[in-house]
Amino acid sequence: MRPSLRRTALPLLAIAPLPWAVANSYGGEMIFRVYLFALPATAFGAAALLLPPLLATAHGHGLRRPLRRLRAAAVPVVVVTLFAALSLAYFGKENVNYFTPSETAAAKWLAGHAPEGSLIVGASDNFPYAYADYPYHDRIWLPEAAPEDQRQVNRDPVSELRVLTGAGPPRPVYLILNRAQEAQVLATGALPPGTLAHIKHALAHRRDIPVVHRTADTVVHRILPEGAPGGR
């Protein structure tokens, strides 16, 4: 690093946030905060290493010419590499963040048809209108259930869904499963592998948990009370 940079606090500013990555109980999101706090000083230092000193460029010292050529060649390589990394970071979760028109249509149908006081159950909250009419519906997201409940959902989906949704007064209960939820739990490991596929298979022909709406990428079930007409 250049002497002028060594005489500043720039390196200290770049490394100062690092201890917070291990010295907190905030969770994994602290990594992003450490990154954002360290980024300005790190970016400035990297630019200073790549760009030639203005004074040396003005005088055109022969001894600095190889170094200037090396830096000139390194800049486009670094820019292309950073652009590729940015593209991966920005679009790497596109499968999770994007909702297809059919997912939006199904979620809109649920938001419009679930009566006030209904219980909405999902493999996660990763679907449009997940919090529509927030004060008027209760919600259960399976990744937020206790680990044993998550494992039980994978082993016996019907029985565990009855347990999770059976508390409280009688009310309409809807289960929504969509493509983006599946992509999210697969990417994050929020549920045991194969849980969504197992739930879909177990509910495929249940008369007591009928499909009330279906699109290309979403299925909405109604979980009927035990003993209701059409139930087993």
C-alpha positions as semicolon CSV with decimal commas, in nm:
position;residue;x (nm);y (nm);z (nm)
1;M;0,000;0,000;0,000
2;R;0,116;0,352;-0,068
3;P;0,293;0,543;0,210
4;S;0,025;0,813;0,196
5;L;-0,240;0,552;0,274
6;R;-0,031;0,395;0,548
7;R;-0,024;0,732;0,719
8;T;-0,405;0,749;0,731
9;A;-0,666;0,558;0,925
10;L;-0,802;0,402;0,606
11;P;-0,679;0,045;0,677
12;L;-0,819;0,068;1,029
13;L;-1,155;0,183;0,894
14;A;-1,159;-0,116;0,660
15;I;-1,097;-0,374;0,933
16;A;-1,271;-0,203;1,224
17;P;-1,614;-0,363;1,161
18;L;-1,476;-0,719;1,142
19;P;-1,495;-0,801;1,516
20;W;-1,871;-0,742;1,508
21;A;-1,911;-1,049;1,288
22;V;-1,831;-1,271;1,589
23;A;-1,891;-1,038;1,884
24;N;-2,269;-1,015;1,862
25;S;-2,581;-1,223;1,898
26;Y;-2,777;-1,048;1,623
27;G;-2,755;-1,338;1,381
28;G;-2,634;-1,388;1,025
29;E;-2,751;-1,046;0,906
30;M;-2,461;-0,887;1,096
31;I;-2,236;-1,004;0,812
32;F;-2,412;-0,761;0,578
33;R;-2,367;-0,476;0,822
34;V;-1,998;-0,551;0,861
35;Y;-1,966;-0,559;0,483
36;L;-2,146;-0,226;0,434
37;F;-1,947;-0,048;0,704
38;A;-1,614;-0,175;0,568
39;L;-1,703;-0,119;0,202
40;P;-1,625;0,256;0,163
41;A;-1,273;0,234;0,307
42;T;-1,201;-0,093;0,127
43;A;-1,324;0,041;-0,206
44;F;-1,121;0,361;-0,168
45;G;-0,809;0,163;-0,081
46;A;-0,857;-0,073;-0,376
47;A;-0,905;0,220;-0,613
48;A;-0,590;0,386;-0,480
49;L;-0,390;0,071;-0,551
50;L;-0,523;0,037;-0,906
51;L;-0,513;0,398;-1,019
52;P;-0,167;0,553;-1,075
53;P;-0,064;0,850;-0,859
54;L;-0,147;1,176;-1,036
55;L;0,196;1,323;-0,965
56;A;0,379;1,025;-1,113
57;T;0,156;1,032;-1,421
58;A;0,217;1,400;-1,474
59;H;0,597;1,364;-1,463
60;G;0,594;1,039;-1,658
61;H;0,881;0,879;-1,465
62;G;1,031;0,595;-1,668
63;L;1,079;0,376;-1,362
64;R;0,703;0,385;-1,298
65;R;0,603;0,296;-1,655
66;P;0,586;-0,087;-1,603
67;L;0,381;-0,035;-1,291
68;R;0,145;0,199;-1,473
69;R;0,101;-0,055;-1,752
70;L;0,030;-0,330;-1,499
71;R;-0,229;-0,116;-1,328
72;A;-0,385;-0,018;-1,660
73;A;-0,420;-0,386;-1,751
74;A;-0,554;-0,478;-1,407
75;V;-0,837;-0,223;-1,405
76;P;-1,053;-0,381;-1,680
77;V;-0,992;-0,728;-1,537
78;V;-1,105;-0,614;-1,191
79;V;-1,408;-0,430;-1,333
80;V;-1,524;-0,733;-1,533
81;T;-1,471;-0,962;-1,234
82;L;-1,667;-0,731;-1,004
83;F;-1,946;-0,702;-1,260
84;A;-1,970;-1,082;-1,286
85;A;-1,979;-1,112;-0,907
86;L;-2,245;-0,838;-0,885
87;S;-2,459;-1,016;-1,143
88;L;-2,441;-1,340;-0,946
89;A;-2,519;-1,164;-0,619
90;Y;-2,806;-0,964;-0,766
91;F;-2,969;-1,236;-0,974
92;G;-2,858;-1,543;-0,779
93;K;-3,186;-1,549;-0,580
94;E;-3,408;-1,454;-0,874
95;N;-3,581;-1,791;-0,856
96;V;-3,683;-1,706;-0,499
97;N;-3,761;-1,338;-0,544
98;Y;-3,964;-1,364;-0,866
99;F;-4,335;-1,446;-0,859
100;T;-4,493;-1,578;-1,178
101;P;-4,828;-1,437;-1,295
102;S;-5,001;-1,759;-1,191
103;E;-4,854;-1,735;-0,839
104;T;-4,976;-1,378;-0,811
105;A;-5,321;-1,471;-0,939
106;A;-5,356;-1,759;-0,690
107;A;-5,237;-1,549;-0,397
108;K;-5,476;-1,271;-0,499
109;W;-5,759;-1,525;-0,509
110;L;-5,675;-1,641;-0,156
111;A;-5,653;-1,284;-0,026
112;G;-5,994;-1,211;-0,175
113;H;-6,170;-1,533;-0,067
114;A;-6,036;-1,602;0,282
115;P;-6,298;-1,471;0,527
116;E;-6,196;-1,245;0,811
117;G;-6,053;-1,452;1,095
118;S;-5,917;-1,723;0,867
119;L;-5,590;-1,904;0,937
120;I;-5,341;-1,896;0,648
121;V;-5,075;-2,169;0,647
122;G;-4,778;-2,169;0,412
123;A;-4,450;-2,346;0,353
124;S;-4,312;-1,994;0,406
125;D;-4,430;-1,636;0,362
126;N;-4,273;-1,621;0,015
127;F;-4,584;-1,554;-0,190
128;P;-4,767;-1,237;-0,298
129;Y;-5,017;-1,085;-0,055
130;A;-4,877;-1,298;0,228
131;Y;-4,958;-1,021;0,473
132;A;-5,266;-0,877;0,305
133;D;-5,529;-0,774;0,562
134;Y;-5,267;-0,840;0,828
135;P;-5,485;-0,772;1,136
136;Y;-5,772;-0,988;1,010
137;H;-5,600;-1,324;0,955
138;D;-5,373;-1,546;1,158
139;R;-5,077;-1,708;0,988
140;I;-4,854;-2,010;1,037
141;W;-4,532;-2,044;0,838
142;L;-4,393;-2,396;0,866
143;P;-4,023;-2,291;0,894
144;E;-4,114;-2,098;1,210
145;A;-4,257;-2,408;1,377
146;A;-4,052;-2,600;1,632
147;P;-3,791;-2,834;1,479
148;E;-3,983;-3,141;1,596
149;D;-4,300;-3,009;1,433
150;Q;-4,109;-2,953;1,109
151;R;-3,983;-3,311;1,116
152;Q;-4,331;-3,437;1,195
153;V;-4,475;-3,245;0,899
154;N;-4,229;-3,430;0,681
155;R;-4,316;-3,768;0,835
156;D;-4,696;-3,731;0,858
157;P;-4,817;-3,409;0,691
158;V;-5,189;-3,461;0,746
159;S;-5,169;-3,535;1,118
160;E;-4,923;-3,256;1,191
161;L;-5,120;-2,999;0,993
162;R;-5,419;-3,095;1,206
163;V;-5,213;-3,040;1,520
164;L;-5,073;-2,705;1,406
165;T;-5,409;-2,567;1,291
166;G;-5,636;-2,727;1,551
167;A;-5,577;-2,480;1,834
168;G;-5,822;-2,199;1,893
169;P;-6,184;-2,155;1,792
170;P;-6,321;-2,310;1,472
171;R;-6,229;-2,101;1,169
172;P;-6,154;-2,140;0,799
173;V;-5,803;-2,277;0,740
174;Y;-5,619;-2,248;0,408
175;L;-5,287;-2,398;0,306
176;I;-5,101;-2,235;0,017
177;L;-4,804;-2,397;-0,157
178;N;-4,631;-2,230;-0,451
179;R;-4,317;-2,249;-0,662
180;A;-4,138;-1,958;-0,493
181;Q;-4,184;-2,113;-0,149
182;E;-4,027;-2,433;-0,273
183;A;-3,733;-2,241;-0,420
184;Q;-3,685;-2,051;-0,094
185;V;-3,687;-2,348;0,142
186;L;-3,456;-2,536;-0,093
187;A;-3,210;-2,245;-0,109
188;T;-3,216;-2,169;0,264
189;G;-3,268;-2,517;0,411
190;A;-3,558;-2,375;0,612
191;L;-3,737;-2,712;0,600
192;P;-3,605;-3,068;0,585
193;P;-3,531;-3,177;0,227
194;G;-3,834;-3,310;0,041
195;T;-4,089;-3,166;0,283
196;L;-4,296;-2,979;0,024
197;A;-4,298;-3,271;-0,218
198;H;-4,411;-3,500;0,064
199;I;-4,689;-3,260;0,166
200;K;-4,816;-3,229;-0,192
201;H;-4,815;-3,605;-0,236
202;A;-4,991;-3,668;0,095
203;L;-5,265;-3,414;0,022
204;A;-5,315;-3,499;-0,344
205;H;-5,636;-3,700;-0,294
206;R;-5,755;-3,601;0,051
207;R;-6,126;-3,521;0,060
208;D;-6,091;-3,354;0,398
209;I;-5,818;-3,121;0,267
210;P;-5,953;-3,043;-0,080
211;V;-5,794;-2,821;-0,342
212;V;-6,001;-2,505;-0,364
213;H;-5,785;-2,320;-0,615
214;R;-5,504;-2,421;-0,847
215;T;-5,285;-2,248;-1,101
216;A;-4,974;-2,356;-1,289
217;D;-4,742;-2,271;-0,998
218;T;-4,967;-2,268;-0,690
219;V;-5,215;-2,488;-0,510
220;V;-5,450;-2,372;-0,234
221;H;-5,604;-2,632;0,000
222;R;-5,887;-2,586;0,247
223;I;-5,824;-2,780;0,568
224;L;-6,171;-2,890;0,676
225;P;-6,254;-2,965;1,040
226;E;-6,235;-3,330;1,134
227;G;-6,574;-3,490;1,084
228;A;-6,687;-3,227;0,832
229;P;-6,888;-3,349;0,529
230;G;-6,651;-3,492;0,274
231;G;-6,386;-3,568;0,534
232;R;-6,246;-3,907;0,606
